[in-house]
Amino acid sequence: MNACAISLTHVTRRYDNAAALDDVTLTAPQGGVLALLGPSGSGKSTILRLIAGLEPVDEGEIHFGEELVSAPGRTLAAEARRVGMVFQDYALFPHLNVIANIAFGLDHLPRAAQAQEALRWLDRVGLSARAGAYPHELSGGEQQRVALARALAPKPRAVLLDEPFSGLDPVLRGQLREITMSALGETGATIVFVTHDAEEALLVADRLAILKSGRLLQEAAPREAYDHPTSLDAAAALGPVNVFEGKVESGRVLTPFGAVAAPHLPEGAPARAVVRAEAVELAPGADARVIDRRPHGAHDLARIEAKDLVWRALIPARLATGESVSVTLQPAGAFAFSV
């Protein structure tokens, strides 16, 4: 399949003089998964279109391995890039049945070989019995699997997935994600996976790129991005955080719930303390009060109050609303950034 690293170097893309993507540099590792995480309008889908060759870059370069595929004035045609795509709405051909949809990109093979290869991929995604069905006769999950098989059948060197599970219920979403990532892993192709779901990004990624308003906030291994965010926005992209604005005193930012270390910031400088909800540990005491709580898996997501400041905390279910508590901030989930 000849998978290759995909690198964007100082890439900018503008629409009507507004930058949808602004000076972005990142790399999808060869044969690995790069997850693009961010809200709507962050530039995720623009990156996919640029990698696929559906649009030109206005500045910067895109390389597949050593091959330059995009630069100002040069855009290698999409069909020459050997890239498969799975769209959010699956984009199956409504007038073709399942087997014909998958065989669509196999016209370089004899007709009998096209059908044989399409059936092999249908079997791989567990849909052999639906070969003669049409897209409107399939469930959303079945359509997703057909779209995946169609993308993989031509043996692409890269596969681009644009929020492929966003319209599915949580249980089916998890099941199909496992099927999809297993099938993709067997191909050895380089994967670029777009999502707005932080948990999904952390689950699938070898590298994680966090975007906002067309700019890259951070690119790192998932654990590195979670444990060492480079900004408030990067931290907040991966889960609920509490924020307190103060100033650096003796290498710390003092909050009503405890101190957050800030050894890298100048003494007396304005700063934001950012604390993940799971880093707020509570026990019976007198530092704060639990004012509300809601079930959140094995724990409760609670709101706690001290000195008119309300924060969120993941707490043991045994703590009750109205209870007075002591608060400990765990350093591993507490960060300080300059304002």
C-alpha positions as CSV (number, residue, x, y, z in Angstrom):
1,M,0.0,0.0,0.0
2,N,3.1,2.2,0.3
3,A,1.9,4.3,3.2
4,C,3.8,7.5,3.7
5,A,4.0,10.3,6.2
6,I,1.9,13.3,5.3
7,S,3.3,16.7,6.3
8,L,1.9,20.2,6.1
9,T,4.4,23.0,6.4
10,H,3.2,26.5,7.1
11,V,0.0,25.9,5.2
12,T,-2.6,28.6,4.8
13,R,-5.9,28.4,3.0
14,R,-8.2,31.5,2.5
15,Y,-11.8,32.0,1.5
16,D,-12.8,35.5,0.5
17,N,-9.6,36.8,2.2
18,A,-10.4,35.1,5.5
19,A,-8.0,32.4,6.6
20,A,-9.8,29.1,7.2
21,L,-6.4,27.6,7.9
22,D,-3.6,29.9,9.1
23,D,0.1,28.8,9.0
24,V,-0.4,25.2,10.1
25,T,2.5,22.8,10.4
26,L,1.8,19.2,11.4
27,T,2.6,15.6,10.4
28,A,0.6,12.4,10.1
29,P,3.0,9.6,10.9
30,Q,3.7,6.9,8.3
31,G,1.3,4.1,8.9
32,G,-0.1,5.8,12.0
33,V,-3.2,7.8,13.0
34,L,-3.3,11.6,13.2
35,A,-6.4,12.8,14.9
36,L,-7.6,16.4,14.2
37,L,-9.6,17.7,17.1
38,G,-11.5,20.9,17.3
39,P,-14.9,22.6,17.1
40,S,-16.8,23.4,13.9
41,G,-14.9,26.1,12.0
42,S,-11.5,25.1,13.4
43,G,-10.1,24.0,10.0
44,K,-10.3,20.2,10.4
45,S,-12.2,19.5,7.2
46,T,-10.2,22.1,5.3
47,I,-7.1,20.1,6.1
48,L,-8.7,16.9,4.7
49,R,-9.7,18.6,1.5
50,L,-6.2,20.0,1.0
51,I,-4.6,16.6,1.7
52,A,-7.0,15.0,-0.7
53,G,-6.2,17.5,-3.4
54,L,-9.7,18.8,-3.6
55,E,-8.5,22.3,-3.0
56,P,-5.2,24.2,-3.5
57,V,-3.1,25.7,-0.7
58,D,-2.6,29.5,-0.7
59,E,0.7,29.3,1.2
60,G,2.9,26.5,2.3
61,E,3.5,23.0,1.2
62,I,2.1,19.5,1.6
63,H,4.3,16.4,1.1
64,F,3.5,12.7,0.9
65,G,6.8,11.4,2.1
66,E,9.3,13.1,-0.1
67,E,6.8,13.9,-2.8
68,L,5.5,17.5,-3.1
69,V,1.8,17.3,-3.8
70,S,0.6,20.8,-3.0
71,A,2.2,24.3,-3.1
72,P,1.0,27.6,-4.5
73,G,0.6,27.1,-8.2
74,R,0.9,23.3,-7.9
75,T,-1.8,20.8,-6.9
76,L,-1.3,17.1,-7.8
77,A,-4.7,15.9,-9.0
78,A,-6.8,14.1,-6.4
79,E,-6.9,10.8,-8.4
80,A,-3.1,10.7,-8.6
81,R,-2.7,10.9,-4.8
82,R,-4.0,7.4,-3.9
83,V,-6.1,8.7,-1.0
84,G,-9.3,7.1,0.2
85,M,-12.0,9.2,2.0
86,V,-14.8,8.4,4.3
87,F,-17.2,11.3,4.5
88,Q,-19.5,12.3,7.4
89,D,-22.6,11.5,5.3
90,Y,-20.8,8.4,3.7
91,A,-21.5,9.8,0.2
92,L,-22.5,6.4,-1.3
93,F,-23.8,6.3,-4.8
94,P,-27.6,5.9,-4.4
95,H,-28.1,4.3,-7.8
96,L,-25.5,1.6,-7.2
97,N,-25.9,-1.4,-5.0
98,V,-23.3,-2.2,-2.2
99,I,-21.0,-4.4,-4.3
100,A,-21.0,-1.8,-7.1
101,N,-20.3,1.0,-4.7
102,I,-17.2,-0.8,-3.4
103,A,-16.0,-1.8,-6.9
104,F,-16.3,1.8,-8.2
105,G,-12.7,2.6,-7.6
106,L,-11.4,-0.7,-8.9
107,D,-11.8,0.0,-12.7
108,H,-8.1,-0.8,-13.2
109,L,-8.9,-4.5,-12.5
110,P,-10.8,-6.9,-14.8
111,R,-14.5,-7.0,-14.0
112,A,-14.4,-10.4,-12.3
113,A,-11.5,-9.3,-10.1
114,Q,-13.4,-6.1,-9.2
115,A,-16.2,-8.1,-7.8
116,Q,-13.9,-10.5,-6.0
117,E,-12.0,-7.7,-4.3
118,A,-15.2,-5.9,-3.4
119,L,-16.6,-9.0,-1.8
120,R,-13.4,-9.6,0.1
121,W,-13.7,-6.1,1.7
122,L,-17.4,-6.6,2.3
123,D,-16.6,-9.8,4.2
124,R,-13.9,-7.9,6.2
125,V,-16.5,-5.3,7.4
126,G,-19.1,-8.0,8.1
127,L,-21.6,-7.2,5.3
128,S,-21.3,-10.1,2.8
129,A,-25.0,-10.7,3.1
130,R,-25.8,-7.1,2.0
131,A,-23.9,-7.2,-1.3
132,G,-27.0,-6.6,-3.4
133,A,-28.7,-4.0,-1.2
134,Y,-28.9,-0.3,-2.1
135,P,-27.8,2.5,0.2
136,H,-31.3,3.5,1.2
137,E,-31.9,0.0,2.4
138,L,-29.0,0.1,4.8
139,S,-28.8,1.4,8.4
140,G,-26.4,4.2,9.2
141,G,-23.9,1.8,10.6
142,E,-24.1,-0.4,7.5
143,Q,-23.6,2.6,5.3
144,Q,-20.5,3.6,7.3
145,R,-19.0,0.1,6.8
146,V,-19.7,0.2,3.1
147,A,-18.0,3.6,2.8
148,L,-15.0,2.2,4.7
149,A,-14.8,-0.8,2.4
150,R,-15.0,1.5,-0.7
151,A,-12.2,3.7,0.6
152,L,-9.9,0.8,1.4
153,A,-10.5,-1.5,-1.7
154,P,-8.2,0.5,-4.0
155,K,-5.3,0.1,-1.5
156,P,-4.8,3.8,-0.9
157,R,-1.6,5.0,0.8
158,A,-3.6,7.3,3.0
159,V,-7.2,7.3,4.3
160,L,-9.0,10.4,5.4
161,L,-12.1,10.1,7.7
162,D,-14.3,13.2,8.3
163,E,-16.2,12.6,11.5
164,P,-17.4,9.2,10.3
165,F,-19.3,8.2,13.4
166,S,-21.0,11.5,14.3
167,G,-24.5,10.5,13.4
168,L,-24.5,7.2,15.3
169,D,-25.8,6.3,18.8
170,P,-23.0,5.9,21.4
171,V,-23.0,2.1,21.6
172,L,-23.0,1.6,17.8
173,R,-20.4,4.4,17.5
174,G,-18.0,2.5,19.8
175,Q,-18.6,-0.8,18.0
176,L,-18.0,0.7,14.6
177,R,-14.9,2.6,15.7
178,E,-13.3,-0.6,16.8
179,I,-14.2,-2.3,13.5
180,T,-12.9,0.6,11.5
181,M,-9.7,1.1,13.4
182,S,-9.0,-2.6,13.2
183,A,-9.5,-2.7,9.5
184,L,-7.4,0.4,9.0
185,G,-4.6,-1.0,11.1
186,E,-4.4,-4.1,8.9
187,T,-3.9,-2.0,5.8
188,G,-0.9,-0.1,7.1
189,A,-2.2,3.1,5.5
190,T,-1.6,6.5,7.0
191,I,-4.8,7.7,8.6
192,V,-6.1,11.3,9.2
193,F,-9.1,11.2,11.4
194,V,-11.3,14.3,12.0
195,T,-13.4,14.5,15.1
196,H,-14.9,17.0,17.6
197,D,-15.0,14.4,20.3
198,A,-12.0,14.6,22.7
199,E,-12.5,11.0,24.0
200,E,-12.6,9.6,20.5
201,A,-9.5,11.6,19.5
202,L,-7.5,10.3,22.5
203,L,-8.7,6.7,21.8
204,V,-7.7,6.5,18.1
205,A,-4.6,8.8,17.8
206,D,-0.9,8.1,17.5
207,R,-0.5,11.9,17.1
208,L,-3.1,14.5,18.1
209,A,-3.5,18.0,16.6
210,I,-5.8,20.4,18.4
211,L,-7.1,23.3,16.3
212,K,-9.2,26.4,16.9
213,S,-10.3,29.1,14.4
214,G,-7.9,27.8,11.7
215,R,-4.8,27.8,13.9
216,L,-2.9,24.8,15.4
217,L,-2.9,25.0,19.2
218,Q,-0.8,21.9,19.8
219,E,0.4,18.8,18.1
220,A,1.7,15.9,20.3
221,A,1.2,12.3,21.3
222,P,-2.2,12.0,23.1
223,R,-0.8,11.5,26.6
224,E,1.6,14.4,26.1
225,A,-1.2,16.7,24.9
226,Y,-3.4,15.7,27.9
227,D,-0.7,15.9,30.6
228,H,1.2,18.9,29.2
229,P,-1.2,21.3,27.3
230,T,0.4,24.4,25.9
231,S,-2.5,26.8,26.5
232,L,-5.9,27.2,28.2
233,D,-7.6,26.4,24.9
234,A,-5.5,23.2,24.3
235,A,-6.3,22.0,27.9
236,A,-10.0,22.7,27.5
237,A,-10.2,20.9,24.2
238,L,-9.6,17.6,26.0
239,G,-12.1,17.9,28.9
240,P,-13.7,20.1,31.4
241,V,-11.4,22.5,33.2
242,N,-11.7,25.2,35.9
243,V,-10.1,28.6,35.4
244,F,-9.0,31.2,37.9
245,E,-7.3,34.5,37.0
246,G,-4.7,35.7,39.5
247,K,-1.1,36.5,39.6
248,V,2.1,34.6,40.3
249,E,3.2,34.7,44.0
250,S,6.3,32.8,45.1
251,G,6.0,30.6,41.9
252,R,2.3,29.8,42.4
253,V,-1.1,31.0,41.5
254,L,-3.3,31.1,44.6
255,T,-6.9,30.1,44.0
256,P,-9.8,29.8,46.6
257,F,-9.4,26.0,46.2
258,G,-5.6,25.8,46.5
259,A,-2.4,26.7,44.9
260,V,-1.3,25.9,41.3
261,A,2.5,25.8,40.6
262,A,3.7,28.3,38.1
263,P,7.5,28.1,38.2
264,H,7.9,29.1,34.5
265,L,6.0,32.4,34.9
266,P,7.5,35.7,36.1
267,E,6.9,36.7,39.7
268,G,4.0,39.0,40.0
269,A,2.8,38.4,36.4
270,P,-0.9,38.0,35.7
271,A,-1.7,34.3,35.1
272,R,-4.5,31.8,34.6
273,A,-4.7,28.7,36.8
274,V,-6.3,25.9,34.8
275,V,-7.4,22.7,36.7
276,R,-9.0,19.6,35.2
277,A,-12.2,18.5,37.0
278,E,-10.7,15.1,37.9
279,A,-7.7,16.9,39.5
280,V,-10.0,18.4,42.1
281,E,-10.1,15.9,45.0
282,L,-12.6,16.3,47.8
283,A,-12.9,14.9,51.3
284,P,-15.0,15.9,54.3
285,G,-13.8,19.2,55.6
286,A,-14.4,23.0,55.6
287,D,-12.7,24.5,52.6
288,A,-15.8,24.5,50.2
289,R,-19.3,23.3,49.8
290,V,-20.9,20.9,47.3
291,I,-23.8,22.9,45.7
292,D,-24.8,20.4,43.0
293,R,-23.9,17.0,41.6
294,R,-24.9,14.9,38.7
295,P,-24.1,11.2,37.8
296,H,-21.0,10.9,35.6
297,G,-20.1,7.2,35.3
298,A,-18.6,5.8,38.4
299,H,-18.3,9.3,39.9
300,D,-20.5,12.4,40.1
301,L,-19.7,15.7,38.3
302,A,-20.2,18.2,41.1
303,R,-20.1,22.0,41.4
304,I,-18.3,23.2,44.5
305,E,-18.2,26.8,45.9
306,A,-15.7,28.8,47.9
307,K,-15.4,32.5,48.3
308,D,-18.1,33.0,45.6
309,L,-16.2,31.0,43.0
310,V,-17.8,27.9,41.6
311,W,-15.7,25.0,40.1
312,R,-16.4,21.6,38.8
313,A,-15.0,18.4,40.3
314,L,-15.4,14.7,39.7
315,I,-16.2,13.3,43.1
316,P,-17.0,10.0,44.8
317,A,-20.8,9.3,44.8
318,R,-20.8,9.2,48.6
319,L,-20.4,13.0,49.0
320,A,-23.8,14.7,49.3
321,T,-25.1,18.1,48.0
322,G,-24.7,20.7,50.7
323,E,-21.8,18.9,52.3
324,S,-18.7,20.9,53.4
325,V,-15.5,19.5,52.0
326,S,-11.8,20.0,51.9
327,V,-10.2,20.5,48.5
328,T,-6.8,19.1,47.2
329,L,-5.6,20.0,43.7
330,Q,-3.6,17.3,42.1
331,P,-0.5,18.8,40.4
332,A,-0.8,16.4,37.4
333,G,-4.0,18.0,36.3
334,A,-3.2,21.6,37.2
335,F,-1.5,24.1,34.9
336,A,-0.7,27.8,34.9
337,F,-0.5,30.0,31.7
338,S,0.3,33.6,31.2
339,V,-2.6,35.9,30.4
